[in-house]
Amino acid sequence: MKMKIGIIGGGSIGLLYAYYLNQSFPVTIYTRTSEQADSINRDGLRMERGSDNQQQTFVKAAVIDDWNGNEELTIITVKQYQLPSIFNKISLIPRMQGALLFLQNGMGHLKTLQNLPVQDIYVGSVEHGAYRAGANLVRHNGEGITRLALFKGNITCLRKFVDQSLTSFPVKQESDYYEMLVQKLVVNAVINPLTAVLKVPNGELIANPHYYHVLESIFSELTVVLDLEEKNEYFQHIIAVCKKTAQNRSSMLKDIEQNQETEIEAILGFVIEEAKTKGLHAPIVTTFYRLVKGMTK
């Protein structure tokens, strides 16, 4: 029997995962507003890949207040700074049996996850590019893979999810959640703040020699703070992401352009805290942290 999936969050990642997972699982997506839920229930969920390739699926939608943790697995896709209200909701559900999967940028939420009254918790790293173009429309503008790992509890539900997932929307189970998240953190910590401050698409960071020099400098600082061993491997991964998503505008740049809160606290804020804990100085990271904070409301 296919496992029931809940998805919390009606942003780009929530809509993208609802579209693809609905092809192999019974999915319910929980949105912040009743207007978005009504739009999805009425008109279906549409996905664009390319300029003239739009597809549609019908997904059950409800508001977040209606979520009660009954699904076998609930995937939480909201931004890092939106998690406190979700944590509060989770704490109010007595004896929740379902497992939770968190798909956020950054690592600032890990301390809270440890104390949640939930037995099985997983974390993931999303390598897809997506943009929410409407209440029920998502653009898939960069294909990738979803990497998942056990954070605490039992691995059984995660394995079942991986086994039943579509090969066209690949999901891979990783053995070490911390190593998996650090690799994504390094990419986000370099690309997101730089593109946000410079207001350029990802590819410009390697096309412009002056920007490339700054990229190298912030990466060098990260290697010390995060104690990265395979430095060249991490660096080449950043370059590969810049090339693969050359025309894309980072999520942090989009947030600033739309006058929305960014995830800078969960990304560079986490790095700064790590530096303080280890008695290290991180002047470049701190500079970009301050610049992004100064650009946002």
C-alpha positions, 0 to 999 in steps of 0.5 A: 500500500502506498504511504500517505504523504503530507506536505506543509508549505505552498511555496515553490518547493512545496508545490514542486514536491506535491506535483511530482509525489502525487504521481506515486503517492496520495498527497495532501498539501497544506497551505498558509491561506485558504485562498491558495488551498481553494485554488489548488482544489478547484483548478489543480496544480500546474507545473511548467518545465520549459517555455511551452511545456505545462502539465497538470495534476489534481492534489488535495489541498487544505490549510495548515491549521487542518494538519494533524500529523495523521499522514505516514510522512509529512514533508515540511518545506517552509522557509527556515524563518517560518519554522517556529509556528510549525514547531508550535503546531507539532508540539500541540499534537498529542502522540503524533505517530507520523514521521517528519521530513524537513527540507530547509536551507541552512542548519539553524533548525537542528537544535530544535529538531532534537527536542521535538516530541516526534519519534522519527525525524529526517532531514533533506537537501534539495538540489532542484531549482523551482519558482512559484509563479502563482498560487497553483503554478510552479516552474521547474527550472533546474532538475536535480536530486533530493538527498535524505538522511535520518536525523533521529528515530527509525529509518523504516519510513524513510526507506519506504519513501525512497523505494516508492518514489519515482525514478523521474524525480530521484530521491537518494538516501544518505548515511550521514545527515550532517555531512549532507547538510554541510555540503548544501550549506557551503553552496548556499553560504557562497552563492546566495549572499554573493548573488543577493548583494551583487544582484546577479544570476548564479553564473556571473559569480564564475564569469566575472573574475572579480566576483570569482575572487570574492567567491574564493575568499568566502569559500576559504573562510568557510573551510576553516570555520566548518573544518572542511577536509575535502576542500577541492571537492566542495569547491568544485561542487560550488562551481558545478552548481554555478554552471548548471544554474547559470541563468537562475537567480538565487532564492535569497536574491529573489527574496530581496527583490520581493522585499521578503525575509531571507534565510541569511540567519539560518545560513551565514548566521549558523556559520558565525555561531560556529566560528564563535563556538570555536574561537575563530574570526569570520570577517568576510562571512560577517560582512556579507551577513551584515550586508544582506541583513541591511538590505532586508526589512 
